[in-house]
Amino acid sequence: MGDDINSKQDPVWDVAWSWVLRQHEHDSFDATDEAELVQWLAADAAHRQAYDKAGRLWLMAGLVPSANDIDVPGTKDLGGKA
């Protein structure tokens, strides 16, 4: 299928998203990682643009509550709690 979203994925975006995940989900992000990120960002303006976009997406995603955090009267949440 030519319209498959994965076939159109931008490799720069993939790396940028990976950097954002590493920063926010890993306690082991250290000075060496930071230096590698800075080097990657400096290598190409497209890297910086993709990283900024990925960072904004990360922040916006945090503003959206999980479906389990939304109380819907008369229903059970996805975790099985009444």
GIQUIJO-V66461 format. One record per residue. N is the residue number from 1. RES is the residue in one small letter. PSI is psi in degrees with one decimal (* if undefined). NEAR is the number of other C-alpha atoms within 12 Angstrom. D_FIRST is the distance of its C-alpha to the first C-alpha in whole Angstrom. Layout:
# GIQUIJO-V66461
N:RES:PSI:NEAR:D_FIRST, N:RES:PSI:NEAR:D_FIRST
This chain:
# GIQUIJO-V66461
1:m:120.4:7:0, 2:g:-19.8:7:4, 3:d:4.5:8:5, 4:d:128.5:8:6, 5:i:-35.1:9:9, 6:n:-28.9:12:10, 7:s:-17.2:10:9, 8:k:4.0:13:11, 9:q:134.8:13:14, 10:d:123.5:15:17, 11:p:-30.5:15:19, 12:v:-41.6:25:22, 13:w:-43.1:24:21, 14:d:-44.7:19:21, 15:v:-42.7:23:24, 16:a:-45.9:31:26, 17:w:-39.0:29:25, 18:s:-41.5:22:26, 19:w:-43.9:32:29, 20:v:-44.1:28:30, 21:l:-44.5:21:29, 22:r:-41.7:22:31, 23:q:-40.9:23:34, 24:h:-21.0:18:34, 25:e:-4.9:13:33, 26:h:123.0:13:35, 27:d:-15.0:10:39, 28:s:10.1:13:39, 29:f:113.1:18:38, 30:d:-170.1:14:41, 31:a:-34.1:11:42, 32:t:-44.3:11:41, 33:d:-43.3:18:37, 34:e:-43.0:17:38, 35:a:-40.1:14:39, 36:e:-40.7:17:36, 37:l:-46.3:26:34, 38:v:-42.2:19:37, 39:q:-43.7:15:36, 40:w:-43.0:22:33, 41:l:-38.2:22:33, 42:a:-18.6:15:36, 43:a:-26.9:14:33, 44:d:137.0:16:31, 45:a:-30.4:15:31, 46:a:-30.3:19:28, 47:h:-45.9:27:28, 48:r:-43.3:25:31, 49:q:-44.9:21:29, 50:a:-40.3:26:26, 51:y:-43.6:30:28, 52:d:-42.4:21:30, 53:k:-43.2:21:27, 54:a:-39.9:27:26, 55:g:-41.2:24:30, 56:r:-40.6:17:30, 57:l:-42.3:19:27, 58:w:-46.7:23:29, 59:l:-43.6:15:32, 60:m:-37.7:12:30, 61:a:-32.6:12:29, 62:g:-18.4:12:32, 63:l:-13.2:11:33, 64:v:119.4:13:31, 65:p:149.4:11:33, 66:s:149.7:13:31, 67:a:-30.1:13:31, 68:n:-18.1:16:34, 69:d:-2.1:14:36, 70:i:119.3:14:36, 71:d:120.4:15:39, 72:v:112.0:13:38, 73:p:136.1:8:41, 74:g:8.8:8:41, 75:t:160.5:14:38, 76:k:145.7:15:38, 77:d:175.1:16:35, 78:l:-18.1:14:32, 79:g:-2.2:12:35, 80:g:7.2:8:37, 81:k:146.3:12:40, 82:a:*:12:42
